[in-house]
Amino acid sequence: MTTGLTDHARRELAALAQVRGPRRAEALLIAHQRRDVQGCLCGWAELGKSHAGHQVGVLREAGLLVQDT
């Protein structure tokens, strides 16, 4: 998923993935930001889909969103 990234960027993503505690949401958002018009730093790029929706999904999977009732 991280094709086209430098070794440095891969190391940064790996370090961000290890963050726990109160800064976890911030680390996830940084790791899943757009690097260019092609897609997300993590490699996600789905034509016609919402990048913000991708970020919400990542936060949801990590258990960092309050569930709607």
N, C-alpha and C positions, 0 to 999 in steps of 0.2 A: 504493500500500500504506500510505501514511501519512496517510490521511484523518482529519480531526478533530484533527490536531496543530497547534499554534501554529507560527508561523514560527521562533520560538526553538528549539522542539523539533526541527524539521526541520534547523536549522543544527547543533544538537548531534549529531544522528544522522549527519549528513554528516561532522562532525569525527571522531567515533568510528570511522567507516568508514575513515578515513585512517591510523589508528594502526597502526604496524608494530613489529616487534621483540618483546621479552619482555612487553610490556603488551598485545599484540594480543588474547589470550584474554580478559583482563579487560575490554577495550573492547567486544568482541563480546558478552560476557554483559551488560554494562550496556545496550548498544543493543538487546538482545533480552530485556529484563525486562518483566514485566507492568506496565502503567500503570493498569489497573483490571480489573474482572471481564470486560470485553469482549475483552481480548486483549493482545498484546505491543506494546511501544513501536514496533516496526517495522511493525505493522499486521497481523501474523499472528494469526488466530483461527480455529481449526477445531474446531467443537463436538465434544466427546467425545474429542479427541486430547490427548496429553500435552504440556504446555508445556515440561517438562524435555526431552522427546524433540525438540521443535523446537530447543531450545538446543543439544543434542548434534548435531543435523544441521547447524546453522550452524558449530559448531566443526569438525565432520568436513569440511565443504566447504572450510573455510579451511586444512585440513591440520594442525590443532592437537590432534588426538587420536592416541594411540598405537593402532595397529591390533591387534585381537585376533588371536591365531594359531590 
